[in-house]
Amino acid sequence: MTQNEYNEKIETLINWAKAYYVYDNPIATDEEYDKLARVCLAYEQENPDKSHPNSPNKRVGGFVLEGFEKASHLSRMWSQEDVFNTKELEDWINRAKKVNTNLEFYCEPKFDGASLNLIYENGVLKQAITRGDGSIGEDVTNNVKTIHSIPLQIKEKSLIEIRGEIVIRKKDFEQINQERLQNNEALFANPRNAASGSLRQLDPSITAKRKLFFNVWGVGQNSLESKNYSQMMEYIYSLGFVKPPMQTIAKDVEEIEKIYHEIIKARDSIEMMLDGMVIKIDDIETQEELGYTVKFPKWSCAYKFPAVEKTTKIKDIALQVGRTGVITPVAIVEPTLIDGSTVSRATLHNFDEIERLDLKINDEVIIIKSGDIIPKITKVFYDRRDDTQIDISRPTSCPTCESEVLDEGTMIKCQNLDCPSKVVNSIIYFASKNCMNIDGLGNKIVELLVKKKKIFDILDLYSLKYEDLENLEGFKEKKINNLLNAIENTKGSELHRVINALGIEHIGEVASKQICLEFGLNVINIDYDSLVELDGIGEQMANSFCEFIRVNKDLVEKLISIINPKVEEKVEVQENAFKGKTVVLTGTMSRSRGIIKKELEALGAKVSSSVSKKTDYLIFGEDAGSKYDKAVELGVTTLTEDQMQEMI
């Protein structure tokens, strides 16, 4: 077979695979596909250097992995601000209009799956990373190469992150669960769990069989020169990614509401699960001016679908004791199918809410579920009561340790520092991957150590000795040493990791980093007024942080003295030509624009991707294009790469 004949056969095979896996519309029989695939595979094995980069034979899954490596995104993957009604939508738009009153909005369905970041370099898929905490995820490249809706090669040669949602069709989800039922395996709760579980299989051949689908919703780091988000996305789809349905541009609230209700109406007919509509400001320059909060971009939001209502019955009230000792009531309800998953519990927040609802055991109620929100009780059918209803009493003792509780009205709290519920949950959180990442200290181990009274709080982890563990069930020499080493290795960790690991209400990783960068080891002494002055730190966050430190100051001080954390210093950039200046890069330069961007940012410059009246310098190389023309038109100072270097 000649190279041309091979290429022709591969193109046929790619079309057949795309029709089957991507468009769910086979145009060849399985026998025809397998026969042609074997012919192409034989040629590829004889001529590995001539194999087609997008050959479907590369998508069957390779060796089985031992685990997933951590990997960093080139730029952060943000969360979305949720809006649930027209008023909240209008508020979001009005905030954006403070920057630009002439807005257009890019609207598209929000698919319910597992977020994924694809990194392409020189046109080749280099790495695929799960969302993780937004900065670091898991490298699932081997698995992603089995997904036919993800090109292994694209025509765009620059370094680019392409982001989207890994989803699974509803009918494929049903088939997977049917197979798991036959094999006596636990069923997936919904298509989202199935997609996420399939993506994270250690055996890529299993992922290959699951018919996963990739819906693109955005880009991360890139050097594309698009004025509008919609134009940029059209270009991304032209690279070989499938365009999602029902995308449109809206000019005002009325048009947004119209497409929102059209998507709701079409929701059941769309093959993948949806949980809302994403709205993004179309003008990229406005996006950049709006920027970000601690959690999400100010130029994008998720308009969630209306809550799904069902009727069920209250069977019991369970009491949960949180990390801080707060006792929360949870309604146990008759199992009810809502929006693709079976619900057996509903949130009640606190006992004041139970009293406000006048809720009793055996009451019939309405529960609602909207997107990822835990089901909530909204109405009690008082007229359906019979003689079986039972009053729900406020607890006077902790359900875990039976010690007396402090009842402050809205909050009921266990004050016993040795309460196993507090100890276990706080240590589990402290040791988790996104916190101190103590390998080998999983939930069961923590529960065992507390049960055997080897530890009573977080501090006790650092006084554990070999002899404390050697007689415990399942603990051999290697396991003991590995655990003790993992605990020891947390010493010298970054301060923000320690603060984040304390589990302070409303204070996550991003806020911990910001606070520690600003205050260093003085975090244990900062006051409310100092905290609220930081961008992105609101009153609730500041109050929560200060109150936590006040109550736990001795413990935190001892913990810091033991761990001796590394404090990242806030570097004050010396005066230079680019400090505080807004800079745009365009054209081909002698070095990567990404490297130049980092150099300028280290000098205190803000590097933007679009030219505006606020731009101070446009630095250009060969084939500068429209950005250069716009800079000249606006009177922005233009610099060659050599001139930039001279100024540096």
C-alpha positions as CSV (number, residue, x, y, z in Angstrom):
1,M,0.0,0.0,0.0
2,T,1.4,3.4,-0.9
3,Q,1.4,6.4,1.4
4,N,-1.4,8.1,-0.7
5,E,-3.5,5.0,-0.5
6,Y,-3.0,4.8,3.2
7,N,-3.9,8.5,3.7
8,E,-7.1,7.9,1.6
9,K,-8.1,4.9,3.7
10,I,-7.4,6.8,7.0
11,E,-9.6,9.7,5.9
12,T,-12.4,7.2,5.2
13,L,-11.8,5.6,8.6
14,I,-11.8,9.0,10.4
15,N,-15.1,9.9,8.7
16,W,-16.6,6.5,9.7
17,A,-15.4,6.9,13.3
18,K,-16.7,10.5,13.6
19,A,-20.1,9.4,12.2
20,Y,-20.3,6.6,14.8
21,Y,-18.7,8.2,17.9
22,V,-19.4,11.9,17.5
23,Y,-22.6,12.2,15.5
24,D,-24.1,8.9,16.6
25,N,-25.1,8.2,12.9
26,P,-23.1,5.2,11.6
27,I,-22.3,5.2,7.9
28,A,-20.5,1.8,7.9
29,T,-21.1,-1.6,9.5
30,D,-18.8,-2.7,12.4
31,E,-17.4,-5.4,10.2
32,E,-16.4,-2.8,7.5
33,Y,-14.9,-0.5,10.1
34,D,-12.9,-3.2,11.8
35,K,-11.6,-4.6,8.4
36,L,-10.4,-1.2,7.2
37,A,-8.9,-0.4,10.7
38,R,-6.8,-3.6,10.6
39,V,-5.5,-2.7,7.1
40,C,-4.5,0.7,8.2
41,L,-3.0,-0.6,11.5
42,A,-0.8,-3.0,9.5
43,Y,0.6,-0.2,7.5
44,E,1.2,2.0,10.6
45,Q,3.1,-0.8,12.4
46,E,5.4,-1.2,9.3
47,N,5.7,2.6,8.9
48,P,5.4,4.2,12.3
49,D,7.0,7.4,11.2
50,K,4.3,7.8,8.4
51,S,1.2,7.1,10.5
52,H,-1.5,9.7,10.4
53,P,-1.6,11.9,13.6
54,N,-5.5,11.6,13.8
55,S,-5.6,7.8,13.0
56,P,-8.5,6.2,14.9
57,N,-6.1,3.3,15.7
58,K,-4.4,5.6,18.2
59,R,-7.7,5.9,20.2
60,V,-8.1,2.4,21.5
61,G,-6.3,2.9,24.7
62,G,-2.7,1.9,25.7
63,F,-1.1,0.6,28.9
64,V,-2.9,0.5,32.2
65,L,-1.9,3.4,34.5
66,E,-1.0,3.0,38.2
67,G,-2.5,6.4,39.0
68,F,-2.9,9.9,37.6
69,E,-0.1,12.5,37.9
70,K,-0.8,16.1,39.0
71,A,-0.5,18.7,36.3
72,S,-0.8,22.5,36.2
73,H,-3.0,24.5,33.9
74,L,-1.2,27.2,31.9
75,S,-3.9,29.6,33.1
76,R,-6.5,29.2,35.8
77,M,-9.8,27.5,35.1
78,W,-12.5,29.6,36.8
79,S,-15.9,28.7,38.3
80,Q,-19.1,30.4,37.0
81,E,-21.3,32.8,38.9
82,D,-24.8,31.4,39.1
83,V,-27.9,33.4,38.4
84,F,-31.4,31.9,38.9
85,N,-33.9,34.5,37.8
86,T,-34.4,37.6,35.7
87,K,-33.6,40.0,38.6
88,E,-30.3,38.3,39.3
89,L,-29.5,38.4,35.6
90,E,-30.3,42.1,35.4
91,D,-28.1,42.8,38.4
92,W,-25.2,40.9,36.7
93,I,-25.7,42.9,33.5
94,N,-25.9,46.2,35.3
95,R,-22.5,45.5,37.0
96,A,-21.0,44.8,33.6
97,K,-22.4,48.0,32.2
98,K,-20.3,50.1,34.5
99,V,-17.5,49.3,32.1
100,N,-19.3,49.3,28.8
101,T,-23.0,50.3,28.2
102,N,-23.1,48.8,24.7
103,L,-23.0,45.1,25.4
104,E,-23.8,41.9,23.4
105,F,-24.0,38.5,25.0
106,Y,-22.9,35.1,23.7
107,C,-25.3,32.5,24.9
108,E,-25.1,28.7,24.7
109,P,-26.4,25.6,26.6
110,K,-24.5,24.6,29.7
111,F,-23.7,20.9,29.6
112,D,-23.5,18.9,32.8
113,G,-20.3,16.9,32.8
114,A,-16.6,17.0,33.8
115,S,-14.5,20.0,32.9
116,L,-11.4,19.4,30.8
117,N,-8.5,21.5,29.6
118,L,-6.6,20.5,26.4
119,I,-3.2,22.0,25.7
120,Y,-2.0,22.0,22.1
121,E,1.5,23.0,21.1
122,N,2.7,23.1,17.5
123,G,-0.7,21.8,16.4
124,V,-0.4,18.6,18.5
125,L,-2.4,17.6,21.6
126,K,0.3,17.8,24.3
127,Q,-1.7,17.3,27.5
128,A,-5.2,16.9,28.8
129,I,-5.9,18.0,32.4
130,T,-9.0,17.7,34.6
131,R,-10.2,20.9,36.2
132,G,-9.1,19.9,39.7
133,D,-8.9,23.0,41.9
134,G,-8.7,25.3,38.9
135,S,-4.9,25.6,39.1
136,I,-3.8,22.0,39.3
137,G,-5.7,18.9,38.0
138,E,-5.0,15.3,36.9
139,D,-3.2,14.4,33.7
140,V,-5.6,12.2,31.8
141,T,-3.9,12.6,28.4
142,N,-3.8,8.9,27.7
143,N,-7.6,8.5,28.3
144,V,-8.5,11.6,26.3
145,K,-6.7,10.3,23.2
146,T,-9.4,7.7,23.0
147,I,-12.2,10.3,22.7
148,H,-13.0,10.7,19.0
149,S,-14.5,14.2,19.3
150,I,-11.1,15.5,20.5
151,P,-8.6,16.1,17.6
152,L,-5.1,14.8,18.2
153,Q,-3.8,17.4,15.8
154,I,-5.1,20.8,14.8
155,K,-4.0,23.5,12.3
156,E,-3.4,26.1,14.9
157,K,0.3,26.0,15.7
158,S,0.6,28.4,18.6
159,L,0.4,27.3,22.3
160,I,-3.3,27.2,23.2
161,E,-5.6,25.8,25.9
162,I,-9.0,24.6,24.7
163,R,-11.6,24.0,27.3
164,G,-14.8,22.2,27.5
165,E,-17.0,19.6,29.2
166,I,-16.7,15.8,28.9
167,V,-20.2,14.5,28.7
168,I,-22.0,11.3,27.9
169,R,-25.2,10.8,25.9
170,K,-28.3,9.8,27.9
171,K,-28.8,6.6,26.0
172,D,-25.1,5.6,26.4
173,F,-25.5,6.3,30.1
174,E,-28.4,3.9,30.3
175,Q,-26.5,1.2,28.4
176,I,-23.4,1.6,30.8
177,N,-25.6,1.2,33.8
178,Q,-27.3,-1.8,32.3
179,E,-23.9,-3.4,31.8
180,R,-22.9,-2.5,35.4
181,L,-26.1,-4.0,36.7
182,Q,-25.4,-7.3,34.9
183,N,-21.8,-7.3,36.3
184,N,-23.0,-6.6,39.9
185,E,-21.2,-3.2,39.8
186,A,-22.4,0.0,41.5
187,L,-24.6,2.1,39.2
188,F,-23.6,5.6,38.3
189,A,-26.0,8.1,39.8
190,N,-26.3,10.3,36.7
191,P,-24.6,10.9,33.3
192,R,-22.3,13.5,34.9
193,N,-20.9,10.9,37.3
194,A,-20.6,8.4,34.5
195,A,-18.6,10.9,32.3
196,S,-16.3,11.8,35.2
197,G,-15.8,8.2,36.2
198,S,-15.1,7.1,32.7
199,L,-12.6,9.9,32.1
200,R,-10.6,8.9,35.2
201,Q,-10.3,5.1,34.4
202,L,-6.8,3.8,35.0
203,D,-7.3,1.5,32.0
204,P,-7.7,3.8,28.9
205,S,-9.3,0.9,27.0
206,I,-12.3,1.2,29.3
207,T,-12.5,5.0,28.6
208,A,-12.4,4.1,24.9
209,K,-15.5,2.0,25.2
210,R,-17.6,4.6,27.0
211,K,-18.3,6.9,23.9
212,L,-17.5,10.1,25.8
213,F,-18.1,13.4,24.0
214,F,-16.2,16.7,24.3
215,N,-18.2,20.0,24.1
216,V,-16.0,23.0,23.8
217,W,-17.0,26.1,25.8
218,G,-13.9,28.3,25.9
219,V,-10.1,28.8,25.7
220,G,-7.5,29.5,28.3
221,Q,-4.0,30.8,27.4
222,N,-3.8,31.7,23.8
223,S,-2.4,34.2,21.3
224,L,-5.5,34.4,19.1
225,E,-6.4,37.9,17.8
226,S,-10.2,38.1,17.9
227,K,-12.2,41.1,18.8
228,N,-15.3,39.1,19.8
229,Y,-15.6,35.9,21.8
230,S,-18.1,34.5,19.2
231,Q,-15.5,35.0,16.4
232,M,-12.9,33.2,18.5
233,M,-15.2,30.3,19.1
234,E,-16.1,29.9,15.5
235,Y,-12.4,29.6,14.7
236,I,-12.0,27.0,17.5
237,Y,-14.8,24.9,15.9
238,S,-13.1,25.2,12.5
239,L,-10.1,23.3,14.0
240,G,-12.1,20.1,14.2
241,F,-14.2,20.5,17.3
242,V,-18.0,19.9,17.2
243,K,-20.1,23.0,17.5
244,P,-22.7,22.7,20.3
245,P,-26.4,23.4,19.4
246,M,-28.4,26.6,20.0
247,Q,-25.6,29.2,20.3
248,T,-26.7,32.7,19.7
249,I,-25.9,36.4,20.3
250,A,-28.3,38.4,22.4
251,K,-28.4,42.2,22.8
252,D,-30.5,42.6,26.0
253,V,-32.3,40.8,28.8
254,E,-35.4,40.1,26.7
255,E,-33.4,38.3,24.0
256,I,-31.4,36.4,26.7
257,E,-34.7,35.3,28.3
258,K,-36.0,34.2,24.9
259,I,-33.1,31.9,24.1
260,Y,-33.0,30.7,27.7
261,H,-36.7,29.5,27.5
262,E,-36.0,28.0,24.0
263,I,-33.2,25.9,25.5
264,I,-35.4,24.8,28.4
265,K,-38.1,23.8,25.9
266,A,-35.5,21.8,23.9
267,R,-33.8,20.4,27.0
268,D,-35.3,16.9,26.8
269,S,-34.6,16.5,23.1
270,I,-30.9,17.3,23.4
271,E,-28.9,14.1,23.8
272,M,-26.7,15.3,26.7
273,M,-27.7,16.5,30.1
274,L,-28.0,20.3,30.5
275,D,-28.2,22.3,33.7
276,G,-28.5,25.8,32.5
277,M,-27.3,28.4,29.9
278,V,-23.9,30.1,29.9
279,I,-23.9,33.9,29.1
280,K,-20.7,35.6,28.2
281,I,-20.0,39.2,27.2
282,D,-19.0,39.0,23.6
283,D,-16.5,41.8,23.4
284,I,-13.1,40.5,24.5
285,E,-11.8,44.0,25.4
286,T,-14.7,44.4,27.9
287,Q,-14.0,41.0,29.3
288,E,-10.5,42.1,30.1
289,E,-11.6,45.4,31.7
290,L,-14.1,43.6,33.9
291,G,-11.6,41.0,35.0
292,Y,-12.2,38.5,37.8
293,T,-13.4,38.1,41.4
294,V,-11.7,35.6,43.7
295,K,-13.8,32.8,42.2
296,F,-15.1,33.6,38.8
297,P,-14.9,35.9,35.8
298,K,-17.1,39.1,36.0
299,W,-17.9,38.8,32.3
300,S,-19.5,35.4,32.4
301,C,-22.4,33.7,34.4
302,A,-24.4,30.5,34.3
303,Y,-28.2,31.1,34.1
304,K,-29.4,27.9,35.9
305,F,-32.5,26.1,34.9
306,P,-35.6,26.4,37.1
307,A,-35.7,24.0,40.0
308,V,-37.4,20.6,39.5
309,E,-40.2,20.0,42.0
310,K,-41.3,16.6,43.4
311,T,-43.5,15.5,46.2
312,T,-42.1,13.1,48.8
313,K,-42.5,12.2,52.5
314,I,-40.3,12.9,55.6
315,K,-39.2,9.7,57.1
316,D,-36.8,11.0,59.7
317,I,-34.4,13.7,60.7
318,A,-30.6,13.0,60.8
319,L,-28.2,15.2,62.7
320,Q,-24.8,16.0,61.2
321,V,-21.9,17.4,63.2
322,G,-19.6,19.5,61.1
323,R,-15.9,20.2,61.4
324,T,-16.6,23.2,63.6
325,G,-19.2,21.3,65.8
326,V,-22.3,22.9,64.2
327,I,-25.2,20.5,64.3
328,T,-27.2,20.5,61.1
329,P,-30.5,18.7,60.6
330,V,-31.0,16.7,57.4
331,A,-34.3,15.4,56.3
332,I,-34.4,11.8,55.3
333,V,-37.1,11.4,52.6
334,E,-38.6,8.6,50.6
335,P,-36.3,8.0,47.7
336,T,-37.5,10.2,44.8
337,L,-36.2,10.5,41.2
338,I,-35.4,14.1,40.4
339,D,-33.6,15.2,37.2
340,G,-31.8,12.0,36.5
341,S,-30.7,11.1,40.1
342,T,-32.4,9.5,43.1
343,V,-32.8,11.8,46.1
344,S,-33.1,10.4,49.6
345,R,-32.0,13.5,51.7
346,A,-32.8,17.1,51.7
347,T,-31.1,20.1,53.4
348,L,-32.8,22.0,56.2
349,H,-30.0,24.4,57.2
350,N,-31.0,24.7,60.8
351,F,-33.7,24.1,63.4
352,D,-35.1,27.6,63.0
353,E,-36.1,26.6,59.4
354,I,-37.8,23.5,60.8
355,E,-39.8,25.7,63.1
356,R,-40.6,28.2,60.3
357,L,-41.9,25.4,58.1
358,D,-43.7,23.7,61.0
359,L,-42.2,20.5,59.7
360,K,-43.0,17.1,61.3
361,I,-41.9,13.6,60.6
362,N,-44.3,11.8,58.2
363,D,-45.3,15.1,56.6
364,E,-45.7,15.2,52.8
365,V,-43.6,17.9,51.3
366,I,-42.4,19.5,48.1
367,I,-38.6,19.2,47.4
368,I,-36.8,21.1,44.7
369,K,-33.5,20.6,43.0
370,S,-31.8,23.1,40.7
371,G,-28.5,22.2,39.0
372,D,-25.9,21.1,41.6
373,I,-27.9,22.5,44.6
374,I,-28.7,19.9,47.2
375,P,-32.5,19.3,47.3
376,K,-34.4,21.6,49.5
377,I,-37.9,21.4,51.1
378,T,-40.0,24.4,50.0
379,K,-43.5,23.5,51.1
380,V,-45.3,21.3,53.7
381,F,-48.8,19.9,52.8
382,Y,-50.5,20.6,56.2
383,D,-53.9,19.5,54.9
384,R,-52.6,16.0,54.2
385,R,-51.7,15.4,57.8
386,D,-53.1,12.4,59.6
387,D,-52.4,11.1,63.1
388,T,-49.0,9.8,62.3
389,Q,-47.0,13.1,62.4
390,I,-44.3,13.4,65.0
391,D,-42.9,16.7,66.3
392,I,-39.2,17.4,65.7
393,S,-37.3,18.5,68.9
394,R,-34.2,20.7,69.0
395,P,-31.3,18.5,70.3
396,T,-29.9,19.2,73.7
397,S,-26.9,16.9,73.4
398,C,-24.5,16.1,70.7
399,P,-25.5,13.1,68.6
400,T,-21.9,11.9,68.5
401,C,-20.4,12.4,71.9
402,E,-23.6,13.1,73.9
403,S,-22.1,16.2,75.6
404,E,-24.3,19.2,76.2
405,V,-24.7,21.6,73.3
406,L,-24.7,25.4,73.1
407,D,-27.9,26.5,71.5
408,E,-27.6,30.0,70.1
409,G,-30.9,30.0,68.2
410,T,-29.9,29.6,64.5
411,M,-26.8,27.7,65.4
412,I,-26.6,24.7,67.7
413,K,-23.0,23.7,68.4
414,C,-21.1,20.9,70.2
415,Q,-18.4,22.5,72.4
416,N,-16.6,19.3,73.3
417,L,-13.1,19.5,71.8
418,D,-12.8,15.7,71.9
419,C,-16.0,15.1,70.0
420,P,-15.1,12.4,67.4
421,S,-17.2,14.1,64.7
422,K,-15.2,17.3,64.9
423,V,-11.9,15.6,65.2
424,V,-12.4,13.2,62.3
425,N,-13.8,15.6,59.8
426,S,-11.3,18.4,60.6
427,I,-8.3,16.0,60.3
428,I,-9.7,14.4,57.1
429,Y,-10.0,17.9,55.6
430,F,-6.6,19.0,56.8
431,A,-5.0,15.9,55.2
432,S,-6.9,16.0,51.9
433,K,-5.1,16.5,48.6
434,N,-6.1,20.1,48.1
435,C,-4.9,20.9,51.6
436,M,-1.8,19.4,53.2
437,N,-1.9,16.3,51.0
438,I,-0.9,13.7,53.6
439,D,-0.6,10.6,51.5
440,G,-1.9,7.5,53.3
441,L,-4.1,9.4,55.8
442,G,-7.5,8.6,54.3
443,N,-10.9,8.7,55.9
444,K,-10.7,5.2,57.4
445,I,-7.2,5.7,58.8
446,V,-8.3,8.9,60.5
447,E,-11.4,7.3,62.0
448,L,-9.2,4.4,63.3
449,L,-6.6,6.7,64.9
450,V,-9.3,8.7,66.6
451,K,-11.3,5.6,67.7
452,K,-8.1,4.1,69.2
453,K,-7.4,7.4,70.9
454,K,-4.1,7.8,69.1
455,I,-5.0,11.4,68.1
456,F,-7.5,13.9,69.4
457,D,-6.9,16.9,67.1
458,I,-4.8,18.1,64.2
459,L,-1.8,18.8,66.4
460,D,-1.6,15.2,67.6
461,L,-0.6,14.1,64.0
462,Y,2.8,15.7,64.6
463,S,3.4,13.7,67.8
464,L,2.6,10.3,66.3
465,K,5.4,7.7,66.8
466,Y,6.1,4.3,65.2
467,E,5.1,2.5,68.4
468,D,1.7,4.3,68.3
469,L,0.9,2.6,65.0
470,E,2.7,-0.8,65.0
471,N,-0.1,-2.7,66.8
472,L,-3.0,-1.3,64.7
473,E,-4.7,-3.6,62.3
474,G,-3.3,-3.3,58.8
475,F,-0.3,-1.3,59.8
476,K,3.0,-2.9,58.6
477,E,6.4,-1.4,58.8
478,K,6.3,0.2,55.3
479,K,2.8,1.6,55.8
480,I,3.8,3.1,59.1
481,N,7.0,4.7,57.8
482,N,5.2,6.0,54.7
483,L,2.5,7.7,56.8
484,L,5.0,9.2,59.3
485,N,7.2,10.5,56.4
486,A,4.1,12.0,54.7
487,I,3.2,13.9,57.9
488,E,6.8,15.0,58.3
489,N,6.9,16.2,54.7
490,T,4.2,18.7,55.4
491,K,6.7,20.7,57.5
492,G,7.9,23.7,55.5
493,S,4.7,23.8,53.4
494,E,3.5,27.1,52.1
495,L,1.7,29.1,54.7
496,H,-1.4,29.5,52.5
497,R,-1.7,25.7,52.4
498,V,-1.8,25.5,56.2
499,I,-4.4,28.2,56.4
500,N,-6.5,26.6,53.7
501,A,-6.2,23.2,55.5
502,L,-7.9,24.6,58.7
503,G,-11.2,24.6,56.9
504,I,-12.2,28.1,57.8
505,E,-15.8,28.8,56.5
506,H,-15.8,30.9,53.3
507,I,-12.0,30.9,53.0
508,G,-10.7,28.6,50.2
509,E,-7.4,28.2,48.5
510,V,-7.5,31.4,46.5
511,A,-8.5,33.6,49.5
512,S,-5.9,31.9,51.7
513,K,-3.2,32.7,49.1
514,Q,-4.2,36.3,48.9
515,I,-4.4,36.8,52.7
516,C,-1.0,35.1,53.3
517,L,0.7,37.0,50.5
518,E,-0.5,40.2,52.0
519,F,0.1,39.5,55.7
520,G,2.5,36.6,56.0
521,L,2.9,35.1,59.5
522,N,0.9,38.0,60.8
523,V,-2.3,36.3,59.6
524,I,-3.0,35.2,63.2
525,N,-3.1,38.9,64.3
526,I,-4.9,40.7,61.4
527,D,-8.1,42.5,62.2
528,Y,-11.4,42.7,60.3
529,D,-10.8,46.2,58.8
530,S,-7.5,45.1,57.3
531,L,-9.0,42.1,55.7
532,V,-12.0,43.8,54.0
533,E,-9.6,46.2,52.4
534,L,-8.3,43.4,50.2
535,D,-9.9,43.0,46.8
536,G,-12.3,40.0,46.7
537,I,-12.5,39.6,50.5
538,G,-16.0,40.4,51.5
539,E,-17.5,41.2,55.0
540,Q,-18.7,37.6,55.5
541,M,-15.3,36.1,54.6
542,A,-13.4,38.6,56.8
543,N,-15.7,38.0,59.8
544,S,-15.4,34.3,59.4
545,F,-11.6,34.4,59.3
546,C,-11.3,36.7,62.3
547,E,-13.8,34.7,64.4
548,F,-12.0,31.4,63.6
549,I,-8.6,32.7,64.5
550,R,-10.0,34.2,67.8
551,V,-11.5,30.9,68.9
552,N,-8.5,28.7,67.7
553,K,-5.5,31.1,68.1
554,D,-3.6,28.8,70.4
555,L,-4.0,25.8,68.2
556,V,-3.1,27.8,65.0
557,E,0.0,29.3,66.7
558,K,1.2,25.8,67.8
559,L,0.6,24.4,64.4
560,I,2.5,27.1,62.7
561,S,5.4,26.7,65.1
562,I,5.5,22.9,64.4
563,I,5.1,23.2,60.6
564,N,7.3,26.3,60.2
565,P,5.6,27.2,57.0
566,K,7.3,28.8,54.0
567,V,6.1,32.4,53.7
568,E,5.9,33.8,50.1
569,E,7.0,37.4,50.2
570,K,5.2,40.1,48.3
571,V,7.8,41.3,46.0
572,E,7.9,45.1,45.4
573,V,8.8,45.7,41.8
574,Q,11.4,48.4,41.4
575,E,10.6,51.4,39.2
576,N,11.0,50.7,35.5
577,A,9.6,51.7,32.1
578,F,6.9,49.1,32.2
579,K,5.8,49.1,35.8
580,G,2.0,49.8,36.0
581,K,1.7,50.0,32.2
582,T,-0.8,48.2,30.0
583,V,1.0,46.4,27.2
584,V,-0.2,44.4,24.1
585,L,2.0,42.0,22.2
586,T,1.4,41.2,18.5
587,G,3.2,39.6,15.6
588,T,6.0,37.1,15.3
589,M,9.0,37.7,17.6
590,S,12.4,36.2,18.1
591,R,11.2,34.5,21.3
592,S,7.9,33.0,22.4
593,R,5.3,35.7,23.3
594,G,4.5,33.7,26.4
595,I,8.1,34.1,27.7
596,I,8.0,37.9,26.9
597,K,4.7,38.2,28.6
598,K,6.1,36.6,31.8
599,E,9.1,39.0,31.7
600,L,6.9,42.0,31.4
601,E,4.5,40.9,34.1
602,A,7.6,40.4,36.4
603,L,8.3,44.0,35.8
604,G,4.9,45.0,36.9
605,A,3.2,45.4,33.6
606,K,-0.3,44.3,32.8
607,V,-0.2,42.3,29.5
608,S,-3.5,42.6,27.6
609,S,-4.7,40.8,24.5
610,S,-6.5,43.7,22.9
611,V,-5.7,47.3,22.1
612,S,-7.7,50.1,23.6
613,K,-7.4,53.7,24.7
614,K,-6.0,52.5,28.0
615,T,-3.1,50.6,26.3
616,D,0.3,52.3,27.0
617,Y,2.5,50.3,24.6
618,L,2.0,48.0,21.7
619,I,5.1,45.8,21.2
620,F,5.1,44.3,17.7
621,G,7.0,41.8,15.6
622,E,6.6,40.6,12.0
623,D,3.1,40.4,10.5
624,A,1.7,42.6,13.3
625,G,-1.8,42.9,11.6
626,S,-4.9,44.7,12.9
627,K,-3.7,45.3,16.4
628,Y,-0.8,47.4,15.1
629,D,-3.2,49.4,12.9
630,K,-5.6,50.0,15.8
631,A,-2.7,51.2,18.0
632,V,-1.6,53.7,15.4
633,E,-5.2,54.9,15.0
634,L,-5.6,55.4,18.7
635,G,-2.2,57.1,19.1
636,V,-0.8,54.2,21.3
637,T,3.1,54.1,21.5
638,T,4.4,51.3,19.4
639,L,7.7,49.5,20.1
640,T,9.7,46.9,18.2
641,E,11.1,44.0,20.2
642,D,14.6,45.6,20.2
643,Q,13.2,48.9,21.5
644,M,11.4,47.0,24.2
645,Q,14.7,45.3,25.2
646,E,16.5,48.6,25.3
647,M,13.8,50.0,27.7
648,I,14.1,46.9,29.9
